Amino acid sequence: MIYADIIIDISHEKLDRSFQYKVPERLEREIKTGMVVSVPFGNGNRMRKGYVTGFSHTPAFQSDKIKEIHEICSNEDTTESKLIALAAWMKEQYGATMIQALKTVLPIQESVRAKEKRKIVLITGPEEAQNLLAELSHTRYKARERLLRAVLESEEKSIDYTEAVKNLGTSLPVLKYFEDRGILRVQSNEVYRSSVSAEMISEESVVKLTEQQQNAVNEVLQGWKANKPVLLCGVTGSGKTQVYMELIQKTIDAGKQAIVLIPEIALTYQTVRRFYGRFGEQVSVLNSKLSQGERYDQFKRAKRGEISIMVGPRSALFTPFPKLGLIVIDEEHEPTYKSENSPRYHARETAVHRAQMEGANVIMGSATPSLEAYSRAEKGEYALIRLESRYEERPLPEVSIIDLREELKAGNRSVLSRSLHQEIQKCLEQNEQVMLFLNRRGYAGFVSCRSCGHVMKCPHCDVSLSQHNNGKLICHYCGYEIRKPDTCPVCSSPYIGGFKAGTQQIEQVIKKYFPDARVLRMDYDTTRSKGSYESILKTFSEHNADILIGTQMIVKGHDFPHVTLVGIIAADMSLNVSDYRCAERTYQLLTQAVGRSGRGKKSGKAIIQTYHPEHYSIQAAAVQNYEEFYQEEMSYRILLDYPPASHMMAVLGACEDEERLSKGMYYIGQFIRKIHPDKDLHIIGPASAPVGKVKDIYKQVLYLKHIDYEILVHIKDKIEKYMEINSGFRKIYIQFDFA
């Protein structure tokens, strides 16, 4: 006997679980995960529709009390069934309830009313209508006369309903008069809420590929023939987007659709302009600024096959295209592709799995690939293709590394080094543009010495200690803590603490030194409103501003041909956060920032300000040498057993009661050691999470490392069952995060 796990209603929180049903022998051969079935539910056995989420040969309780599936509502391989099967995979791989996974992949389930446009149309011959108009002109019914005259005088013999009511005084009795006589009627048409603003629409001709780009396209097609995802590794400015568009064109020509994932909403403006310029209204877009109605309409258009390309962040991965042919992951290395909510999926792995399920292709591109993706390419799991030079052989920018310790010795306490100040002045005199990047990741979270550059680090985990308000420095991997020193333990300097400058302070400094410069600032505060990203980027791209100051959102994927100088204010801010990936993040951010300079006809310069000019990530970023960085960083990952040299799972616990949480996390740790005493399994913690308390909810984390990913998934499954049978965990919320 086969038993099916079925979710009844994903919109109802009380049904946030699956129910087991018997599969009748007549349905055993055709039933599959993801199908919609009709089942008896509740005391009255009323028929309800449900989703099949999995199968088992073991009954969950007494077999004769398990009800039987009535029928399969559709045996077609529908878009929904594919997404439901994907949700089941995500639940198993990342640890979540099925309801959480379903709500992630089926966002169109939210109830949103379709938008309608109504108009009043002529449904009889013009001659009959003219005769009636002549009659009405001799009566006192002037509202009837006005309406009929307006319809007859319009070119399309129709008029907007709202306009008729507002401007002509049309009422329901007036409309009923004409409808009863078969003269006019109200016609409703569904209209879509647009997700593409007027600023995004452009007219661009198809750009001819360079020989290097055409070779890359040919190599990608060969990689797909081998059924492998493709990693396109190209230096900044090499024209990866043009390669994507050529591959998308081939996908559309084959009658299929494409999803283009971008990591930041800030990238939407330029990306959509490029795609819209080539593909026109075949393109739609998703982002977090859209209303629920706008999102609903875009998914509806995709499901109906009315668009061919969806551009958006990781949630666009679940666009319900009926004939998906290609998934593009631009800037593959970006951490925003990792979900912070359960299921904590990664768009890269999830995209590859969805493509395998639907017979689609995957291409991911970056100038600075994640170590995970590059290591898979080295192992042959991905096809690796390179773009070694910039578009039209333009030179990479000239990069200078400024030692901020020397600036301090010379008496310069400004956030701008002397060299950066001089180069900004030159650019302004030559009517060129400047971008100033403040690397605020881990803002003021670490403690360093401004005199010698020493950073307070954990002696056990090789990550920086995080500063807390109670004056303690804490490691969020193992729990090690010390008090914040008053002077540097290396050089005894009193200049030890967190970096205090933000984008507003830098803006004030720039306006003080360069009062005639037109300055824009792009950060969280200036981009809260809808359309703010587009407005700032449009202003800068049209050269209506000289200097753009911003955080990470300004250095990812943008192409401004008049920018000839990029200044990186404080490279160390990402280098010293309490994360084993800090060197990788630093290399990626610096390389991307440097790559914004000199993308037009003029050569560019970049200045990196740092307290650690000798660090391998900064040195490699200055010359855009990814291979050199990769080899150095991987040696540390292997030494310390960090991904991708090993796999890691974080068990994240949250509870209102700190003591209950501590006990629960301790018991989970002990349970893991009992069920898996393998010496190759490394357990770290539990320790306080990076932010140990949020809205009176305490948080702790336990890390597990193992070379075999499946073993970590197995441990995750065991922990979930252990928590189910222990009532003490009912008030503790547990999430799993894989790396």
MOFEN-V430449 format. One record per pair of residues at least 12 apart in sequence whose C-alpha atoms are under 8 Angstrom apart, sorted by sequence separation. I is the first residue (numbers start at 0). GAP is how many residues later the second one is. If there is no record, write none. Layout:
I:GAP
I:GAP
This chain:
5:12
6:12
36:12
37:12
132:12
285:12
462:12
470:12
471:12
506:12
573:12
593:12
616:12
652:12
687:12
688:12
4:13
5:13
35:13
36:13
87:13
271:13
284:13
403:13
470:13
615:13
686:13
687:13
4:14
5:14
35:14
36:14
86:14
283:14
506:14
521:14
571:14
668:14
685:14
686:14
4:15
5:15
35:15
36:15
86:15
132:15
401:15
570:15
685:15
686:15
3:16
4:16
34:16
35:16
132:16
302:16
304:16
331:16
460:16
464:16
519:16
615:16
684:16
685:16
2:17
3:17
33:17
34:17
86:17
146:17
267:17
301:17
302:17
303:17
304:17
446:17
457:17
460:17
466:17
503:17
668:17
684:17
685:17
2:18
3:18
32:18
33:18
83:18
86:18
301:18
302:18
303:18
445:18
446:18
459:18
502:18
683:18
684:18
2:19
3:19
32:19
33:19
85:19
128:19
267:19
301:19
302:19
328:19
445:19
446:19
540:19
542:19
570:19
682:19
683:19
1:20
2:20
31:20
32:20
298:20
301:20
445:20
446:20
502:20
519:20
665:20
682:20
683:20
715:20
0:21
1:21
32:21
83:21
146:21
298:21
444:21
445:21
664:21
682:21
0:22
32:22
82:22
83:22
129:22
145:22
264:22
313:22
444:22
457:22
567:22
681:22
682:22
82:23
128:23
146:23
264:23
283:23
313:23
443:23
680:23
681:23
281:24
282:24
285:24
312:24
326:24
680:24
681:24
142:25
160:25
281:25
282:25
283:25
284:25
285:25
286:25
519:25
567:25
680:25
1:26
79:26
125:26
142:26
143:26
212:26
216:26
280:26
281:26
282:26
283:26
284:26
285:26
286:26
517:26
518:26
519:26
521:26
679:26
39:27
142:27
212:27
215:27
281:27
282:27
283:27
284:27
285:27
517:27
518:27
519:27
520:27
521:27
522:27
565:27
679:27
39:28
282:28
326:28
516:28
517:28
518:28
519:28
520:28
521:28
522:28
565:28
589:28
593:28
38:29
39:29
121:29
212:29
213:29
216:29
325:29
516:29
517:29
518:29
519:29
520:29
521:29
38:30
39:30
120:30
121:30
143:30
212:30
216:30
244:30
285:30
316:30
324:30
516:30
518:30
522:30
565:30
586:30
590:30
37:31
38:31
52:31
119:31
142:31
521:31
565:31
585:31
586:31
589:31
590:31
36:32
37:32
38:32
52:32
331:32
521:32
564:32
585:32
589:32
36:33
37:33
50:33
208:33
313:33
324:33
326:33
328:33
330:33
331:33
332:33
562:33
563:33
564:33
583:33
586:33
587:33
590:33
668:33
36:34
37:34
53:34
208:34
316:34
323:34
324:34
325:34
326:34
327:34
328:34
329:34
330:34
331:34
453:34
554:34
562:34
563:34
582:34
586:34
17:35
36:35
37:35
52:35
121:35
206:35
324:35
325:35
326:35
327:35
328:35
329:35
330:35
332:35
556:35
562:35
563:35
664:35
35:36
36:36
120:36
121:36
323:36
324:36
325:36
326:36
327:36
328:36
329:36
330:36
332:36
333:36
453:36
555:36
559:36
561:36
562:36
664:36
34:37
35:37
36:37
120:37
325:37
327:37
330:37
331:37
332:37
551:37
554:37
555:37
558:37
560:37
561:37
562:37
570:37
660:37
664:37
34:38
35:38
119:38
120:38
330:38
331:38
451:38
554:38
557:38
560:38
561:38
563:38
567:38
569:38
570:38
571:38
660:38
661:38
19:39
34:39
118:39
119:39
271:39
448:39
451:39
556:39
559:39
560:39
563:39
564:39
565:39
566:39
567:39
568:39
569:39
570:39
571:39
660:39
7:40
8:40
19:40
34:40
118:40
119:40
450:40
558:40
559:40
560:40
561:40
563:40
564:40
565:40
566:40
567:40
568:40
569:40
571:40
655:40
656:40
657:40
7:41
8:41
30:41
118:41
119:41
554:41
562:41
563:41
564:41
565:41
566:41
567:41
568:41
655:41
656:41
7:42
34:42
117:42
118:42
407:42
408:42
450:42
506:42
564:42
566:42
586:42
654:42
655:42
6:43
7:43
117:43
118:43
267:43
407:43
505:43
653:43
654:43
671:43
5:44
6:44
21:44
23:44
26:44
30:44
117:44
267:44
448:44
450:44
653:44
654:44
5:45
6:45
20:45
21:45
22:45
23:45
26:45
29:45
35:45
52:45
404:45
449:45
653:45
5:46
6:46
19:46
20:46
21:46
22:46
33:46
34:46
403:46
404:46
448:46
449:46
502:46
652:46
653:46
4:47
5:47
19:47
20:47
21:47
33:47
264:47
404:47
448:47
502:47
651:47
652:47
671:47
3:48
4:48
5:48
20:48
32:48
33:48
264:48
404:48
447:48
448:48
502:48
651:48
652:48
3:49
4:49
33:49
259:49
261:49
262:49
263:49
446:49
447:49
583:49
651:49
3:50
4:50
33:50
256:50
257:50
258:50
259:50
260:50
261:50
262:50
446:50
447:50
582:50
650:50
651:50
3:51
4:51
32:51
33:51
256:51
257:51
258:51
259:51
260:51
261:51
262:51
445:51
446:51
649:51
650:51
667:51
2:52
3:52
32:52
255:52
256:52
257:52
258:52
259:52
260:52
261:52
445:52
649:52
650:52
1:53
2:53
260:53
444:53
649:53
1:54
2:54
128:54
443:54
648:54
649:54
1:55
2:55
260:55
442:55
443:55
647:55
648:55
0:56
1:56
2:56
251:56
259:56
260:56
442:56
443:56
647:56
648:56
258:57
647:57
123:58
258:58
646:58
647:58
122:59
123:59
645:59
646:59
122:60
123:60
258:60
645:60
646:60
121:61
122:61
645:61
646:61
647:61
121:62
122:62
439:62
579:62
644:62
645:62
646:62
120:63
121:63
641:63
648:63
119:64
120:64
256:64
437:64
640:64
647:64
663:64
119:65
120:65
258:65
437:65
663:65
119:66
120:66
256:66
257:66
260:66
118:67
119:67
255:67
256:67
257:67
258:67
259:67
260:67
261:67
262:67
117:68
118:68
254:68
255:68
256:68
257:68
258:68
259:68
260:68
261:68
262:68
663:68
117:69
118:69
199:69
255:69
256:69
257:69
258:69
259:69
260:69
261:69
262:69
117:70
199:70
203:70
255:70
257:70
259:70
116:71
117:71
200:71
201:71
262:71
660:71
115:72
116:72
199:72
200:72
201:72
204:72
205:72
263:72
659:72
115:73
116:73
199:73
202:73
203:73
204:73
262:73
115:74
116:74
201:74
202:74
203:74
250:74
262:74
498:74
114:75
115:75
200:75
201:75
202:75
250:75
113:76
114:76
199:76
200:76
654:76
113:77
114:77
654:77
113:78
114:78
247:78
653:78
654:78
652:79
653:79
16:80
17:80
652:80
653:80
15:81
16:81
652:81
15:82
16:82
651:82
652:82
15:83
650:83
651:83
243:84
650:84
651:84
650:85
651:85
414:86
649:86
650:86
648:87
649:87
195:88
648:88
649:88
9:89
194:89
195:89
424:89
427:89
648:89
194:90
647:90
648:90
6:91
194:91
414:91
646:91
647:91
6:92
9:92
646:92
9:93
194:95
643:95
642:96
10:98
10:99
194:99
192:100
193:100
194:100
192:101
191:102
475:102
194:103
474:103
192:104
191:105
191:106
432:110
435:111
437:111
439:111
465:111
432:112
433:112
434:112
435:112
436:112
437:112
438:112
439:112
463:112
464:112
465:112
432:113
433:113
434:113
435:113
436:113
437:113
438:113
462:113
463:113
464:113
431:114
432:114
433:114
434:114
435:114
436:114
437:114
462:114
463:114
430:115
434:115
436:115
462:115
463:115
462:116
436:117
462:117
427:118
436:118
461:118
454:121
228:123
239:125
434:128
432:129
433:129
436:129
438:129
443:129
431:130
432:130
433:130
434:130
435:130
436:130
437:130
438:130
442:130
445:130
231:131
233:131
234:131
235:131
431:131
432:131
433:131
434:131
435:131
436:131
437:131
438:131
441:131
445:131
228:132
229:132
230:132
231:132
232:132
233:132
234:132
431:132
432:132
433:132
434:132
435:132
436:132
437:132
438:132
440:132
441:132
444:132
445:132
227:133
228:133
229:133
230:133
231:133
232:133
233:133
234:133
433:133
435:133
438:133
439:133
440:133
226:134
227:134
228:134
229:134
230:134
231:134
232:134
438:134
439:134
441:134
228:135
230:135
232:135
438:135
441:135
232:136
440:136
223:137
426:137
426:138
423:141
230:142
422:142
219:143
230:143
230:146
419:147
237:149
237:150
230:151
232:151
237:151
238:151
228:152
229:152
230:152
231:152
232:152
233:152
234:152
237:152
238:152
227:153
228:153
229:153
230:153
231:153
232:153
233:153
234:153
236:153
237:153
415:153
227:154
228:154
229:154
230:154
231:154
232:154
233:154
234:154
235:154
236:154
414:154
227:155
229:155
231:155
233:155
234:155
436:156
452:158
451:159
452:159
222:160
449:161
219:163
219:165
218:166
215:169
215:170
215:171
212:174
211:175
113:179
111:180
112:180
111:181
209:181
209:182
113:183
111:184
419:187
107:188
107:191
107:192
416:192
398:195
396:197
396:198
395:199
396:200
396:201
395:202
394:203
393:205
399:205
401:205
403:205
396:206
397:206
398:206
399:206
400:206
401:206
402:206
403:206
404:206
477:206
478:206
393:207
395:207
396:207
397:207
398:207
399:207
400:207
401:207
402:207
403:207
476:207
477:207
478:207
394:208
395:208
396:208
397:208
398:208
399:208
400:208
401:208
402:208
476:208
477:208
478:208
393:209
396:209
398:209
400:209
402:209
477:209
478:209
402:210
476:210
103:211
401:211
475:211
105:212
400:212
475:212
104:213
370:213
475:213
369:214
475:214
367:219
367:220
400:221
399:222
367:223
398:223
78:224
366:224
367:224
398:224
465:224
476:224
330:225
366:225
476:225
330:226
476:226
82:235
82:237
79:240
78:241
100:241
288:241
78:242
99:242
100:242
78:243
99:243
77:244
95:246
96:246
94:247
95:247
94:248
93:249
94:249
93:250
93:251
90:252
89:253
89:255
332:255
367:258
370:259
89:260
370:263
268:264
268:265
85:267
265:267
85:268
264:268
265:268
268:268
374:269
371:271
371:272
370:273
81:275
81:276
266:286
265:287
265:288
269:288
263:289
266:289
269:289
266:290
266:291
199:334
198:335
198:339
235:355
235:356
236:358
235:359
235:360
236:362
234:389
343:392
341:393
342:393
343:393
341:394
343:394
93:619
92:620
91:621
94:621
94:622
95:639
94:640
95:640
94:641
93:642
94:642
93:643
93:644
